[in-house]
Amino acid sequence: MTVATEAWLPIGFVLPDGSKAKRTLWGDRDWQIVETQGHGRALLAKEELARRWLAAGLVDEDALAPFAFGDFRLRSLSSPPSQKLDPVSDCPSPGPKSEALAFAMALKATRDIDAESHLQDAVYAEKLTRLLPTYGISDRVDDDVVLGFWLTGGARVSAKAFRRLSQTMSWLRPDHLKDVVSAAGFEVSEEMPQTEGGWHEAAEGAGNEERARNDGGLAGTAPFSLPGRPVLENFFNEHVVDIVRNAARYKALGIDFPSAVVLHGPPGCGKTFAVDRLVDFLGWPSFGIDASSVASPYIHETSRKVAEVFEKAMKNAPSVLVIDEMEAFLADRESGGGGSHHRVEEVAEFLRRIPEATKNQVLIVAMTNRVEMIDSAIMRRGRFDHVIKVDYASEEEVRALLDKLLSTLPKDGTVEPAPLANKLAGRPLSDVSFVVREGARLSARAGKDRLSAEHLMAALDTAPARDEESGRRRIGFV
């Protein structure tokens, strides 16, 4: 989302329902939300966007009033102060259960009509019980994460991870939160612990657990596990998990919190997979900065969005902040180029925010394919203390991941991981997961109830190595 820098309508313009437009709150190329007299709001949509909503059956013709202003052909939807009209990405977290339920029901009602459109960039119109897609170009975010993001006011928490969600939303009773998640169409498989004293004691226990996390504690003693990546697994156990679990001991020696980390390596080498596993293991709220979520052509806008994400992460600490494609924001300021004035401001914002966030218990993990492009000031110790190379997997690492993936599947006696590991060595770990998944699909299609070596090798043939693909043009995901 971008904040509109130029309003379409002058202040005082009378909309079709008689309300008067005031300042512009949010907007993008095809829509704007304006404040109206009396603290209400109105959604303005260009005719083309409105037609897409009408064609999809998301709104009725009479819900969007047409009007013109100069060259603009627009539709408007007015909303009273008592009903929310906000971009999903900028909605404040709900207060009472009724607000949370209203959003959950709008999400489900939208999905019952439109199963495909991305909703992370949608506009939430409580008056219509709808999330209206804006059809942006950002990568799709799953609906459970969209719901968790809105409920928590910006934390990237899946609504399916009920325990994590409930801990983040301590003001909403777990049984009420369960009603909200169920209303959105998701099954709640986890339950919050209940005591004889009912919810109040359970909530107090959750608060104690929260305080323990703030003191650095992690439930249990099991180490972090990352199949296929023993070096990275050991690094995270030593430099993150042990520091969090033994916070008092480390603090006595001047170590307050784990330092920021950069993972670099070629596409498909498993950086994102490793970070996702770490976030799940820690169970903390996670926040993300990437090109699709914060990049803007407007001066100061990207820096403002970056600052907002850091603020949300610190507000919900301990938390994890993941910076993906860091070269998009943190490229060397000396390299010049037309956008260098943007780059100087963005790098300066990160230089200021990274140490501040670390001091406030935000674990920062950045990822890049082009570490040589990153500004040298960012890479100095004190900001990112650890720079870890994540390369394509060795045969031993592939074998470890294969053993883990195959251990959960029924298979016949022909399945032998060693030949597969030999052929998949030096390739992205995503190829390993694909071969096992595709082999299982081929076995099921053949009417088998067990995975066989024949189908695993057939799956391998559908995923040729990169050197086998040179000179061939492919369409779709790489």
VOPAGU-2260 file (C-alpha; in pm, 1 decimal, decimal comma):
REM VOPAGU-2260
SITE   aa  ch    i         X         Y         Z
SITE  MET   A    0       0,0       0,0       0,0
SITE  THR   A    1     107,0     357,2     -56,0
SITE  VAL   A    2     -15,6     670,9     109,1
SITE  ALA   A    3    -164,5     890,8    -156,8
SITE  THR   A    4      47,8    1201,9    -213,0
SITE  GLU   A    5    -200,4    1378,6    -439,7
SITE  ALA   A    6    -570,3    1385,4    -361,0
SITE  TRP   A    7    -813,4    1327,0    -646,2
SITE  LEU   A    8   -1079,8    1550,4    -495,8
SITE  PRO   A    9   -1060,1    1897,5    -338,7
SITE  ILE   A   10   -1149,2    1936,3      27,0
SITE  GLY   A   11   -1519,1    2006,1      54,1
SITE  PHE   A   12   -1616,8    1817,6    -262,9
SITE  VAL   A   13   -1969,3    1683,0    -221,9
SITE  LEU   A   14   -1996,1    1309,0    -286,5
SITE  PRO   A   15   -2312,7    1150,6    -437,1
SITE  ASP   A   16   -2459,2    1071,7     -92,2
SITE  GLY   A   17   -2410,8    1431,2      25,3
SITE  SER   A   18   -2102,5    1373,9     242,6
SITE  LYS   A   19   -1810,3    1613,0     196,4
SITE  ALA   A   20   -1458,1    1492,1     121,8
SITE  LYS   A   21   -1176,2    1601,6     351,3
SITE  ARG   A   22    -813,8    1481,6     355,0
SITE  THR   A   23    -694,2    1170,8     172,7
SITE  LEU   A   24    -588,4     891,6     411,7
SITE  TRP   A   25    -464,7     610,2     184,9
SITE  GLY   A   26    -456,0     529,7    -180,8
SITE  ASP   A   27    -295,6     373,5    -482,2
SITE  ARG   A   28    -325,6     409,0    -856,8
SITE  ASP   A   29    -690,1     300,7    -881,4
SITE  TRP   A   30    -839,8     382,7    -540,7
SITE  GLN   A   31    -830,1     623,3    -249,1
SITE  ILE   A   32    -985,5     639,1      96,4
SITE  VAL   A   33   -1077,1     989,1     212,1
SITE  GLU   A   34   -1199,7    1120,4     542,5
SITE  THR   A   35   -1543,7    1276,6     526,5
SITE  GLN   A   36   -1713,9    1542,2     735,3
SITE  GLY   A   37   -1828,6    1397,2    1067,3
SITE  HIS   A   38   -1530,9    1156,8    1092,9
SITE  GLY   A   39   -1667,3     908,2     841,7
SITE  ARG   A   40   -1476,8     774,8     541,8
SITE  ALA   A   41   -1538,3     715,2     174,2
SITE  LEU   A   42   -1380,0     474,1     -69,8
SITE  LEU   A   43   -1315,8     617,8    -416,1
SITE  ALA   A   44   -1249,9     372,0    -697,8
SITE  LYS   A   45   -1177,8     432,4   -1062,2
SITE  GLU   A   46   -1441,4     290,7   -1292,4
SITE  GLU   A   47   -1220,4       5,8   -1417,8
SITE  LEU   A   48   -1150,7    -122,1   -1066,9
SITE  ALA   A   49   -1515,0     -86,6    -965,8
SITE  ARG   A   50   -1618,9    -286,2   -1272,5
SITE  ARG   A   51   -1390,9    -571,7   -1166,2
SITE  TRP   A   52   -1562,4    -585,0    -826,1
SITE  LEU   A   53   -1903,3    -579,0    -991,2
SITE  ALA   A   54   -1809,5    -851,3   -1241,4
SITE  ALA   A   55   -1675,7   -1072,1    -962,2
SITE  GLY   A   56   -2000,6   -1033,7    -768,1
SITE  LEU   A   57   -1827,2    -875,1    -469,4
SITE  VAL   A   58   -2051,8    -568,6    -468,2
SITE  ASP   A   59   -2391,6    -473,4    -602,2
SITE  GLU   A   60   -2435,9    -199,1    -861,2
SITE  ASP   A   61   -2625,8      25,2    -621,3
SITE  ALA   A   62   -2352,8       2,1    -353,8
SITE  LEU   A   63   -2107,8     209,4    -558,5
SITE  ALA   A   64   -2237,0     550,8    -658,3
SITE  PRO   A   65   -2092,8     680,8    -989,2
SITE  PHE   A   66   -1978,2    1040,4   -1032,5
SITE  ALA   A   67   -1726,6    1244,5   -1230,3
SITE  PHE   A   68   -1467,6    1505,0   -1141,0
SITE  GLY   A   69   -1270,0    1650,4   -1430,1
SITE  ASP   A   70   -1126,3    1358,3   -1627,1
SITE  PHE   A   71   -1192,5    1113,6   -1341,7
SITE  ARG   A   72   -1481,0     867,1   -1371,0
SITE  LEU   A   73   -1520,5     736,3   -1018,9
SITE  ARG   A   74   -1741,4     531,0    -787,9
SITE  SER   A   75   -1780,5     601,9    -417,3
SITE  LEU   A   76   -1878,6     405,6    -108,5
SITE  SER   A   77   -1934,2     605,5     209,1
SITE  SER   A   78   -1891,7     451,1     552,7
SITE  PRO   A   79   -1997,0     589,5     893,7
SITE  PRO   A   80   -1744,0     628,5    1177,3
SITE  SER   A   81   -1886,5     318,4    1346,9
SITE  GLN   A   82   -1782,3      87,7    1058,7
SITE  LYS   A   83   -1428,8      25,5     944,9
SITE  LEU   A   84   -1308,3     124,6     599,3
SITE  ASP   A   85    -933,3      63,2     585,5
SITE  PRO   A   86    -662,8    -104,1     377,8
SITE  VAL   A   87    -603,5    -452,5     520,5
SITE  SER   A   88    -231,1    -378,5     546,3
SITE  ASP   A   89    -292,4     -68,0     760,7
SITE  CYS   A   90    -586,9    -171,2     977,2
SITE  PRO   A   91    -534,6    -120,1    1351,7
SITE  SER   A   92    -578,7    -436,0    1554,2
SITE  PRO   A   93    -940,3    -487,3    1668,3
SITE  GLY   A   94   -1065,4    -410,7    2015,7
SITE  PRO   A   95   -1371,2    -614,3    2117,1
SITE  LYS   A   96   -1459,7    -955,6    1983,9
SITE  SER   A   97   -1731,5    -805,3    1762,0
SITE  GLU   A   98   -1473,4    -612,7    1556,3
SITE  ALA   A   99   -1258,9    -922,4    1508,9
SITE  LEU   A  100   -1561,5   -1133,0    1415,0
SITE  ALA   A  101   -1675,3    -873,9    1159,5
SITE  PHE   A  102   -1341,4    -893,2     977,8
SITE  ALA   A  103   -1333,2   -1274,2     991,9
SITE  MET   A  104   -1681,7   -1295,1     843,5
SITE  ALA   A  105   -1585,2   -1046,4     571,2
SITE  LEU   A  106   -1284,5   -1260,5     481,9
SITE  LYS   A  107   -1495,2   -1574,0     455,6
SITE  ALA   A  108   -1775,8   -1400,5     263,4
SITE  THR   A  109   -1520,7   -1267,5      15,0
SITE  ARG   A  110   -1359,5   -1607,4     -32,2
SITE  ASP   A  111   -1698,2   -1772,8     -85,1
SITE  ILE   A  112   -1738,3   -1546,6    -389,7
SITE  ASP   A  113   -1380,4   -1499,0    -510,3
SITE  ALA   A  114   -1138,1   -1782,1    -436,1
SITE  GLU   A  115    -837,2   -1649,9    -626,0
SITE  SER   A  116    -772,9   -1277,3    -573,0
SITE  HIS   A  117    -494,1   -1167,1    -340,0
SITE  LEU   A  118    -635,8   -1015,6     -22,5
SITE  GLN   A  119    -327,5    -876,2     151,3
SITE  ASP   A  120    -367,2    -559,1     -58,7
SITE  ALA   A  121    -747,0    -545,0     -25,8
SITE  VAL   A  122    -963,8    -271,9     124,4
SITE  TYR   A  123   -1176,2    -384,4     419,9
SITE  ALA   A  124   -1529,1    -247,1     387,0
SITE  GLU   A  125   -1717,0    -352,4     700,7
SITE  LYS   A  126   -2036,5    -196,4     563,6
SITE  LEU   A  127   -2035,7    -453,3     279,1
SITE  THR   A  128   -1885,8    -741,9     481,5
SITE  ARG   A  129   -1620,2    -763,7     210,1
SITE  LEU   A  130   -1249,1    -738,9     145,9
SITE  LEU   A  131   -1225,3    -564,5    -191,2
SITE  PRO   A  132    -912,3    -671,8    -383,7
SITE  THR   A  133    -703,3    -397,6    -540,8
SITE  TYR   A  134    -531,2    -643,0    -777,2
SITE  GLY   A  135    -177,5    -535,0    -699,6
SITE  ILE   A  136     133,0    -717,2    -820,5
SITE  SER   A  137     267,5    -827,7    -481,3
SITE  ASP   A  138     318,2   -1198,1    -414,5
SITE  ARG   A  139      16,1   -1373,5    -270,2
SITE  VAL   A  140      -5,3   -1408,6     107,2
SITE  ASP   A  141    -212,6   -1698,8     241,9
SITE  ASP   A  142    -546,3   -1605,8     396,5
SITE  ASP   A  143    -451,6   -1741,1     740,4
SITE  VAL   A  144    -157,4   -1498,5     748,5
SITE  VAL   A  145    -378,4   -1212,8     624,6
SITE  LEU   A  146    -616,3   -1280,1     914,2
SITE  GLY   A  147    -333,5   -1305,6    1168,0
SITE  PHE   A  148    -171,4    -987,2    1033,8
SITE  TRP   A  149    -493,7    -789,0    1073,3
SITE  LEU   A  150    -588,2    -931,2    1412,5
SITE  THR   A  151    -247,2    -852,0    1564,1
SITE  GLY   A  152    -210,1    -511,5    1403,3
SITE  GLY   A  153      81,1    -606,0    1182,7
SITE  ALA   A  154     246,8    -924,8    1310,7
SITE  ARG   A  155     303,5   -1189,2    1044,4
SITE  VAL   A  156     138,9   -1469,0    1242,8
SITE  SER   A  157     -76,1   -1740,1    1087,8
SITE  ALA   A  158    -424,4   -1775,1    1231,3
SITE  LYS   A  159    -363,4   -2151,1    1216,3
SITE  ALA   A  160     -81,1   -2112,6    1470,8
SITE  PHE   A  161    -343,5   -2058,4    1739,7
SITE  ARG   A  162    -113,7   -2066,7    2041,1
SITE  ARG   A  163     118,9   -1803,5    1894,4
SITE  LEU   A  164    -175,5   -1590,4    1786,1
SITE  SER   A  165    -337,7   -1608,4    2129,8
SITE  GLN   A  166     -14,9   -1511,9    2304,3
SITE  THR   A  167      20,5   -1210,4    2076,2
SITE  MET   A  168    -344,5   -1107,1    2131,5
SITE  SER   A  169    -348,6   -1128,1    2510,1
SITE  TRP   A  170    -643,8    -885,2    2534,7
SITE  LEU   A  171    -884,3   -1130,5    2364,6
SITE  ARG   A  172    -997,7   -1441,9    2549,2
SITE  PRO   A  173    -875,6   -1763,9    2382,7
SITE  ASP   A  174   -1228,0   -1901,4    2345,2
SITE  HIS   A  175   -1337,8   -1576,5    2179,0
SITE  LEU   A  176   -1033,5   -1584,8    1952,3
SITE  LYS   A  177   -1120,5   -1941,8    1857,4
SITE  ASP   A  178   -1466,5   -1821,7    1752,0
SITE  VAL   A  179   -1305,2   -1554,8    1533,6
SITE  VAL   A  180   -1065,7   -1793,2    1361,2
SITE  SER   A  181   -1343,8   -2044,8    1302,6
SITE  ALA   A  182   -1569,7   -1772,7    1158,5
SITE  ALA   A  183   -1302,8   -1705,3     895,8
SITE  GLY   A  184   -1321,9   -2070,0     787,0
SITE  PHE   A  185   -1009,1   -2206,9     956,8
SITE  GLU   A  186   -1002,2   -2510,6    1181,7
SITE  VAL   A  187    -846,8   -2456,9    1522,8
SITE  SER   A  188    -644,0   -2766,5    1604,9
SITE  GLU   A  189    -451,8   -2616,0    1899,1
SITE  GLU   A  190    -601,1   -2525,1    2233,5
SITE  MET   A  191    -474,8   -2283,2    2497,4
SITE  PRO   A  192    -414,4   -2451,6    2835,0
SITE  GLN   A  193    -708,6   -2421,4    3072,3
SITE  THR   A  194    -698,2   -2453,9    3451,6
SITE  GLU   A  195    -963,5   -2523,7    3712,1
SITE  GLY   A  196    -994,2   -2150,4    3764,7
SITE  GLY   A  197   -1109,8   -2102,1    3407,7
SITE  TRP   A  198    -989,3   -1851,1    3154,5
SITE  HIS   A  199    -860,8   -1589,9    3398,9
SITE  GLU   A  200    -603,4   -1826,8    3547,4
SITE  ALA   A  201    -512,3   -1951,2    3202,7
SITE  ALA   A  202    -467,9   -1593,4    3085,0
SITE  GLU   A  203    -247,5   -1522,3    3384,9
SITE  GLY   A  204     -41,8   -1828,2    3298,5
SITE  ALA   A  205     -11,7   -1707,2    2941,5
SITE  GLY   A  206     102,0   -1372,0    3081,3
SITE  ASN   A  207     365,8   -1547,5    3290,3
SITE  GLU   A  208     478,5   -1734,7    2980,9
SITE  GLU   A  209     489,8   -1403,8    2794,4
SITE  ARG   A  210     702,0   -1249,7    3070,9
SITE  ALA   A  211     929,0   -1552,5    3057,8
SITE  ARG   A  212     972,4   -1498,4    2685,1
SITE  ASN   A  213    1049,1   -1132,2    2748,4
SITE  ASP   A  214    1315,3   -1243,8    2992,3
SITE  GLY   A  215    1461,4   -1459,9    2718,8
SITE  GLY   A  216    1301,9   -1795,3    2796,2
SITE  LEU   A  217    1207,1   -2059,2    2540,5
SITE  ALA   A  218     979,4   -2344,2    2639,2
SITE  GLY   A  219    1138,2   -2689,3    2641,2
SITE  THR   A  220    1496,9   -2798,6    2594,1
SITE  ALA   A  221    1483,7   -2945,6    2242,8
SITE  PRO   A  222    1740,4   -2792,9    2005,9
SITE  PHE   A  223    1647,8   -2616,4    1686,2
SITE  SER   A  224    1642,9   -2863,6    1397,1
SITE  LEU   A  225    1708,4   -2784,2    1031,6
SITE  PRO   A  226    1724,8   -3104,9     824,0
SITE  GLY   A  227    1981,6   -3087,4     547,0
SITE  ARG   A  228    2162,3   -2785,9     693,2
SITE  PRO   A  229    2375,9   -2899,0     989,5
SITE  VAL   A  230    2609,9   -2597,2     979,6
SITE  LEU   A  231    2323,6   -2346,8     977,9
SITE  GLU   A  232    2140,8   -2552,8    1239,3
SITE  ASN   A  233    2442,0   -2539,2    1470,5
SITE  PHE   A  234    2483,4   -2166,4    1410,5
SITE  PHE   A  235    2125,6   -2082,8    1507,6
SITE  ASN   A  236    2140,8   -2310,4    1813,3
SITE  GLU   A  237    2461,8   -2144,3    1935,0
SITE  HIS   A  238    2405,0   -1780,1    1839,8
SITE  VAL   A  239    2027,6   -1750,9    1885,0
SITE  VAL   A  240    1859,4   -2033,5    2077,8
SITE  ASP   A  241    2118,0   -2071,8    2354,1
SITE  ILE   A  242    2132,7   -1694,7    2412,6
SITE  VAL   A  243    1753,1   -1674,5    2436,6
SITE  ARG   A  244    1722,0   -1976,2    2666,4
SITE  ASN   A  245    2004,2   -1869,5    2897,7
SITE  ALA   A  246    1947,1   -1495,4    2888,5
SITE  ALA   A  247    2053,3   -1427,8    3249,8
SITE  ARG   A  248    2387,0   -1602,5    3208,5
SITE  TYR   A  249    2465,4   -1420,3    2884,9
SITE  LYS   A  250    2346,5   -1085,1    3019,0
SITE  ALA   A  251    2587,5   -1112,2    3313,1
SITE  LEU   A  252    2863,9   -1116,2    3053,1
SITE  GLY   A  253    2725,0    -826,0    2852,7
SITE  ILE   A  254    2525,7   -1017,5    2588,3
SITE  ASP   A  255    2169,1    -885,4    2596,8
SITE  PHE   A  256    2015,7   -1038,7    2283,8
SITE  PRO   A  257    2119,1   -1226,8    1966,6
SITE  SER   A  258    2288,6   -1013,3    1703,3
SITE  ALA   A  259    2149,3    -946,3    1357,0
SITE  VAL   A  260    2231,7   -1203,2    1088,2
SITE  VAL   A  261    2273,5   -1193,6     709,5
SITE  LEU   A  262    2216,9   -1510,7     506,8
SITE  HIS   A  263    2349,9   -1489,2     152,0
SITE  GLY   A  264    2364,0   -1734,1    -133,8
SITE  PRO   A  265    2214,7   -1817,6    -473,6
SITE  PRO   A  266    1837,2   -1839,3    -530,5
SITE  GLY   A  267    1684,2   -2165,7    -412,2
SITE  CYS   A  268    1959,9   -2251,8    -167,6
SITE  GLY   A  269    1723,1   -2267,6     130,8
SITE  LYS   A  270    1759,8   -1927,8     300,0
SITE  THR   A  271    1386,8   -1861,9     329,2
SITE  PHE   A  272    1317,7   -2220,2     440,3
SITE  ALA   A  273    1575,3   -2188,0     719,1
SITE  VAL   A  274    1434,2   -1856,7     842,6
SITE  ASP   A  275    1076,6   -1987,2     836,5
SITE  ARG   A  276    1180,0   -2288,2    1045,1
SITE  LEU   A  277    1356,3   -2061,8    1296,3
SITE  VAL   A  278    1051,5   -1834,0    1327,3
SITE  ASP   A  279     826,0   -2135,0    1388,3
SITE  PHE   A  280    1067,6   -2271,1    1647,9
SITE  LEU   A  281    1093,2   -1945,2    1842,0
SITE  GLY   A  282     716,8   -1889,7    1830,3
SITE  TRP   A  283     757,9   -1511,7    1825,3
SITE  PRO   A  284     560,4   -1268,1    1610,2
SITE  SER   A  285     739,8   -1211,0    1280,4
SITE  PHE   A  286     748,1    -904,2    1058,2
SITE  GLY   A  287     884,0    -866,1     707,3
SITE  ILE   A  288    1044,8    -602,7     489,0
SITE  ASP   A  289    1066,8    -676,5     117,2
SITE  ALA   A  290    1033,0    -496,0    -213,0
SITE  SER   A  291     666,6    -584,6    -257,6
SITE  SER   A  292     560,4    -453,6      84,2
SITE  VAL   A  293     752,0    -128,2     132,9
SITE  ALA   A  294     908,0     -12,9    -196,1
SITE  SER   A  295     759,4     309,9    -330,9
SITE  PRO   A  296     852,4     552,2    -609,8
SITE  TYR   A  297     769,5     845,8    -380,6
SITE  ILE   A  298    1048,4    1025,9    -197,2
SITE  HIS   A  299    1048,7     949,3     179,8
SITE  GLU   A  300     770,8     691,4     141,7
SITE  THR   A  301     988,6     378,4     154,5
SITE  SER   A  302    1176,7     510,9     458,0
SITE  ARG   A  303     847,4     583,7     633,7
SITE  LYS   A  304     721,5     230,9     570,5
SITE  VAL   A  305    1049,7      79,2     688,9
SITE  ALA   A  306    1026,6     281,9    1010,3
SITE  GLU   A  307     668,4     160,0    1066,6
SITE  VAL   A  308     769,6    -205,6    1037,0
SITE  PHE   A  309    1055,4    -158,0    1284,3
SITE  GLU   A  310     817,7      15,5    1526,8
SITE  LYS   A  311     566,9    -271,1    1504,3
SITE  ALA   A  312     840,6    -528,8    1559,2
SITE  MET   A  313     968,9    -345,4    1868,7
SITE  LYS   A  314     616,3    -300,5    2002,5
SITE  ASN   A  315     560,5    -679,2    1980,9
SITE  ALA   A  316     907,6    -781,4    2105,1
SITE  PRO   A  317    1051,2   -1033,6    2141,6
SITE  SER   A  318     993,2   -1073,2    1771,4
SITE  VAL   A  319    1166,6   -1155,8    1444,9
SITE  LEU   A  320    1214,3    -905,5    1162,0
SITE  VAL   A  321    1299,6   -1064,8     826,1
SITE  ILE   A  322    1453,7    -843,0     558,3
SITE  ASP   A  323    1423,7   -1016,5     222,6
SITE  GLU   A  324    1606,5    -904,8     -93,3
SITE  MET   A  325    1806,3    -659,5     117,1
SITE  GLU   A  326    1997,1    -541,6    -189,5
SITE  ALA   A  327    1677,3    -364,2    -299,2
SITE  PHE   A  328    1705,7    -119,2      -5,9
SITE  LEU   A  329    2063,0    -140,7     114,6
SITE  ALA   A  330    2273,8    -126,1    -202,5
SITE  ASP   A  331    2601,6      66,7    -189,5
SITE  ARG   A  332    2529,1     441,2    -174,8
SITE  GLU   A  333    2844,1     516,4    -371,1
SITE  SER   A  334    2728,6     327,0    -679,2
SITE  GLY   A  335    2521,9     625,4    -800,5
SITE  GLY   A  336    2225,7     592,1   -1032,2
SITE  GLY   A  337    1903,8     784,2   -1069,7
SITE  GLY   A  338    1759,2     662,8    -742,0
SITE  SER   A  339    2066,1     737,4    -530,1
SITE  HIS   A  340    1886,1    1008,9    -327,7
SITE  HIS   A  341    1626,2     747,5    -228,6
SITE  ARG   A  342    1899,1     499,4    -144,5
SITE  VAL   A  343    2090,0     734,9      86,2
SITE  GLU   A  344    1777,0     800,6     292,5
SITE  GLU   A  345    1676,5     433,1     306,5
SITE  VAL   A  346    2023,1     314,5     411,4
SITE  ALA   A  347    2035,4     586,1     677,7
SITE  GLU   A  348    1700,9     467,8     815,5
SITE  PHE   A  349    1827,4     109,5     843,9
SITE  LEU   A  350    2156,3     226,2     999,8
SITE  ARG   A  351    1959,4     397,9    1273,5
SITE  ARG   A  352    1695,5     133,3    1324,7
SITE  ILE   A  353    1893,6    -192,8    1329,3
SITE  PRO   A  354    2088,4    -129,0    1654,1
SITE  GLU   A  355    1776,9      19,4    1816,1
SITE  ALA   A  356    1567,2    -286,5    1727,6
SITE  THR   A  357    1829,5    -532,0    1852,0
SITE  LYS   A  358    1844,1    -349,7    2186,7
SITE  ASN   A  359    1465,5    -385,4    2204,9
SITE  GLN   A  360    1470,2    -765,9    2154,7
SITE  VAL   A  361    1403,2    -783,6    1782,7
SITE  LEU   A  362    1597,0   -1060,5    1609,7
SITE  ILE   A  363    1687,3    -931,0    1263,1
SITE  VAL   A  364    1757,8   -1181,8     987,6
SITE  ALA   A  365    1833,7   -1046,4     640,3
SITE  MET   A  366    1864,6   -1239,7     314,6
SITE  THR   A  367    2026,8   -1153,9     -16,1
SITE  ASN   A  368    2150,6   -1316,7    -335,6
SITE  ARG   A  369    2396,8   -1030,7    -398,1
SITE  VAL   A  370    2593,0    -966,8     -80,8
SITE  GLU   A  371    2861,8    -780,0    -276,5
SITE  MET   A  372    2607,1    -506,2    -356,2
SITE  ILE   A  373    2526,8    -420,8       8,2
SITE  ASP   A  374    2646,7     -87,9     148,0
SITE  SER   A  375    2960,8    -138,2     356,6
SITE  ALA   A  376    2822,2      61,5     651,1
SITE  ILE   A  377    2536,6    -185,3     685,9
SITE  MET   A  378    2770,8    -483,6     685,3
SITE  ARG   A  379    2991,2    -352,9     965,7
SITE  ARG   A  380    2986,7    -538,2    1295,5
SITE  GLY   A  381    2747,3    -382,3    1539,0
SITE  ARG   A  382    2472,3    -391,5    1280,6
SITE  PHE   A  383    2502,9    -735,5    1123,1
SITE  ASP   A  384    2754,1    -924,2    1334,3
SITE  HIS   A  385    2718,0   -1248,9    1139,3
SITE  VAL   A  386    2728,6   -1293,6     761,0
SITE  ILE   A  387    2659,4   -1656,9     673,1
SITE  LYS   A  388    2691,9   -1808,4     327,7
SITE  VAL   A  389    2420,5   -2058,9     239,7
SITE  ASP   A  390    2523,2   -2251,1     -71,3
SITE  TYR   A  391    2361,7   -2532,0    -264,0
SITE  ALA   A  392    2338,8   -2848,9     -61,9
SITE  SER   A  393    2613,0   -3111,3     -46,1
SITE  GLU   A  394    2533,6   -3480,6     -88,8
SITE  GLU   A  395    2535,6   -3530,6     288,5
SITE  GLU   A  396    2296,6   -3239,9     340,3
SITE  VAL   A  397    2062,9   -3365,4      67,8
SITE  ARG   A  398    2069,1   -3710,7     226,6
SITE  ALA   A  399    1974,1   -3565,2     566,3
SITE  LEU   A  400    1677,7   -3379,5     418,3
SITE  LEU   A  401    1568,4   -3684,2     217,9
SITE  ASP   A  402    1576,7   -3900,5     530,0
SITE  LYS   A  403    1359,3   -3646,5     710,1
SITE  LEU   A  404    1106,6   -3609,6     425,9
SITE  LEU   A  405    1081,6   -3981,2     350,8
SITE  SER   A  406    1047,5   -4078,9     717,1
SITE  THR   A  407     692,2   -3943,9     724,3
SITE  LEU   A  408     571,8   -4124,8     408,0
SITE  PRO   A  409     466,0   -4487,1     347,6
SITE  LYS   A  410     717,3   -4641,8     105,1
SITE  ASP   A  411     809,7   -4980,9     -34,0
SITE  GLY   A  412    1141,9   -5159,3     -10,5
SITE  THR   A  413    1274,2   -5015,3    -336,9
SITE  VAL   A  414    1317,3   -4664,8    -196,1
SITE  GLU   A  415    1683,8   -4591,2    -128,4
SITE  PRO   A  416    1787,3   -4231,1     -49,8
SITE  ALA   A  417    2155,5   -4266,8    -145,8
SITE  PRO   A  418    2115,9   -4266,7    -529,9
SITE  LEU   A  419    1875,8   -3972,8    -510,9
SITE  ALA   A  420    2110,4   -3778,6    -282,7
SITE  ASN   A  421    2394,6   -3832,6    -528,8
SITE  LYS   A  422    2191,6   -3696,1    -819,0
SITE  LEU   A  423    2047,4   -3402,3    -623,6
SITE  ALA   A  424    2373,3   -3286,8    -465,3
SITE  GLY   A  425    2469,0   -2929,9    -553,6
SITE  ARG   A  426    2113,5   -2831,9    -636,0
SITE  PRO   A  427    1858,8   -2618,4    -449,6
SITE  LEU   A  428    1695,1   -2784,0    -151,2
SITE  SER   A  429    1365,4   -2684,1    -307,7
SITE  ASP   A  430    1444,4   -2942,0    -579,7
SITE  VAL   A  431    1474,8   -3210,2    -310,3
SITE  SER   A  432    1134,4   -3127,1    -164,4
SITE  PHE   A  433     983,9   -3114,1    -512,8
SITE  VAL   A  434    1114,4   -3459,0    -610,9
SITE  VAL   A  435     969,4   -3622,7    -297,4
SITE  ARG   A  436     636,9   -3443,2    -335,8
SITE  GLU   A  437     613,4   -3517,8    -708,6
SITE  GLY   A  438     714,8   -3880,0    -652,9
SITE  ALA   A  439     434,1   -3916,7    -400,5
SITE  ARG   A  440     188,6   -3763,5    -646,2
SITE  LEU   A  441     294,6   -3998,8    -925,6
SITE  SER   A  442     261,6   -4299,1    -694,2
SITE  ALA   A  443     -89,5   -4194,4    -592,9
SITE  ARG   A  444    -187,9   -4135,8    -955,7
SITE  ALA   A  445     -69,7   -4487,3   -1040,8
SITE  GLY   A  446    -304,4   -4628,3    -776,4
SITE  LYS   A  447     -28,1   -4713,1    -528,1
SITE  ASP   A  448     -55,7   -4663,9    -155,2
SITE  ARG   A  449     322,2   -4654,1    -106,2
SITE  LEU   A  450     598,8   -4442,4    -252,0
SITE  SER   A  451     834,0   -4632,0    -484,4
SITE  ALA   A  452    1183,6   -4568,3    -623,7
SITE  GLU   A  453    1039,6   -4585,5    -975,0
SITE  HIS   A  454     818,2   -4285,9    -917,0
SITE  LEU   A  455    1088,3   -4092,3    -730,5
SITE  MET   A  456    1322,4   -4133,7   -1029,2
SITE  ALA   A  457    1040,5   -4031,9   -1264,3
SITE  ALA   A  458     993,6   -3719,1   -1053,5
SITE  LEU   A  459    1366,4   -3650,1   -1073,4
SITE  ASP   A  460    1345,4   -3660,5   -1452,8
SITE  THR   A  461    1086,3   -3381,3   -1444,1
SITE  ALA   A  462    1325,0   -3157,0   -1249,1
SITE  PRO   A  463    1644,5   -3140,4   -1457,5
SITE  ALA   A  464    1952,0   -2975,3   -1311,5
SITE  ARG   A  465    2037,3   -2622,2   -1417,4
SITE  ASP   A  466    2313,4   -2726,2   -1653,5
SITE  GLU   A  467    2062,6   -2948,6   -1834,1
SITE  GLU   A  468    1834,7   -2650,4   -1884,0
SITE  SER   A  469    2079,1   -2401,4   -2032,4
SITE  GLY   A  470    1965,1   -2257,6   -2359,8
SITE  ARG   A  471    1603,4   -2348,8   -2294,6
SITE  ARG   A  472    1347,8   -2083,3   -2222,0
SITE  ARG   A  473    1106,9   -2166,0   -1942,7
SITE  ILE   A  474     784,2   -1999,9   -1848,0
SITE  GLY   A  475     673,7   -1980,6   -1487,4
SITE  PHE   A  476     862,5   -2023,6   -1164,5
SITE  VAL   A  477    1236,1   -2076,3   -1172,9
